[in-house]
Amino acid sequence: MNFEYTADQQIGFKAFAKLCRDKIAPHAKEMDQGDAATVEARLRANLKLLGDFGYLGLQYPAEYGGQARPFVEAVVYHDELTRACPSTLLSAGASIGLGGGSIRKYASAEQKAHWLPELAAGRVIGALGLTEPDCGSDLPAIRTRAAETADGWIINGTKTLITNAPICDFAVVLAKLGKEGAEQGTGLFLVPRGTAGFTTSAPLAKMGYRGSPTGELILEDCRAPREALLGEKGHGLGQALKVLHGGRVGIASSAMGLAQACFDEAVKYANQRKTFGRKIIKYQEVSHKIADMKMLLDAGRLLVARAAWLMDIGDPEAEVVGQCAKVMASEAATKIAGWALQIHGGYGYLAEFPIERLYREAKLGEIGEGTNEIHRLAIARDCIARWA
């Protein structure tokens, strides 16, 4: 594995870091505290900036307005964007990686030509609807159903905790095929906003990532055309899980970006705050916390890079290493956020300081894209299959 990036890649990273620092980071607090209309307007503006830069199309084929860049390069960009604004990264990833990723992998040529350039440019926002009120990790237990008709499908069900649901221009939803008791596998369905019977909820109130709207997708006798079915009939669940694989590595790199933001805030505060005539960074208790943060950041980024590289080369081990990266990076971010807040003391508990928001946002990494408990189960199964 080669850890050295080319001169051109380094130029791209620096330019993107400047964009994030100058244009996106200043609005992170506004997105956390603003009303729904303010959040949506700012998010769409951020996505347009990212589209103009080329970030949203990093991994899309050139024919659809993308750059076809490797995953090991893309994770550096994900890390940098999260460092500036975690909410923008979350919505961007759900749009281009989950909703858009489903289209890129399984849609027809016509559907790709229609949606992917729009996603890459930041002109539309996508979502992927898997989780339901009664099932999250247990996806085979979903209740949403799609019944085939002479000219298409009738879909009924509710998806919840869906990133971008309140503002999405389309959603890809997972449904069982057939009627209750007569199921015929599963399917992924592309449902644009405005489709008869398809509505979305208002944003749900959340602990963190408030600048990335989360809500419900509601399908009540939703009438979708025959071509709404993506990929192979009966295999929607397997297709969805393949889309999620890339998302795990993406959220791992995002966790490192959030952890870096916490580290930056801790170091800045520790150099400003004085007690008993000394900067608190000079005290062993503080400096040791910073040392621990540094170790976790370096170790986490190495594992994320390895997971991304294995994906790029199509290695069979890519899936389990991606799960390892997701668990390790998300838990590292939670620890680093806690240490950073502790360094701030009482001031870290005030909304005036960025660490208060970052601390709230860190926890999502352990829950989103599959809980860490589920990933540990999968990692353990892999270990048992190899060595037991």
Sequence and secondary structure as in RCSB ss.txt:
>XXXX:A:sequence
MNFEYTADQQIGFKAFAKLCRDKIAPHAKEMDQGDAATVEARLRANLKLLGDFGYLGLQYPAEYGGQARPFVEAV
VYHDELTRACPSTLLSAGASIGLGGGSIRKYASAEQKAHWLPELAAGRVIGALGLTEPDCGSDLPAIRTRAAETA
DGWIINGTKTLITNAPICDFAVVLAKLGKEGAEQGTGLFLVPRGTAGFTTSAPLAKMGYRGSPTGELILEDCRAP
REALLGEKGHGLGQALKVLHGGRVGIASSAMGLAQACFDEAVKYANQRKTFGRKIIKYQEVSHKIADMKMLLDAG
RLLVARAAWLMDIGDPEAEVVGQCAKVMASEAATKIAGWALQIHGGYGYLAEFPIERLYREAKLGEIGEGTNEIH
RLAIARDCIARWA
>XXXX:A:secstr
      HHHHHHHHHHHHHIIIIIGGGHHHHHHS HHHHHHHHHHHHHHHHHHTSTTTTS GGGT     HHHHH
HHHHHHHHH HHHHHHHIIIIIIIHHHHHHHS HHHHHHHHHHHHHTSS EEEE  BTTBSS GGG   EEEE S
SEEEEEEEEEEEETGGG SEEEEEEEESSTT    EEEEEEETT TTEEE      SS TTS EEEEEEEEEEEE
GGGEEEEEEBHHHHHHHHHHHHHHHHHHHHHHHHHHHHHHHHHHHHH EETTEEGGGSHHHHHHHHHHHHHHHHH
HHHHHHHHHHHHHT TTHHHHHHHHHHHHHHHHHHHHHHHHHHHGGGGGSTTSHHHHHHHHHGGGGTTTS HHHH
HHHHHHHHHHHH 
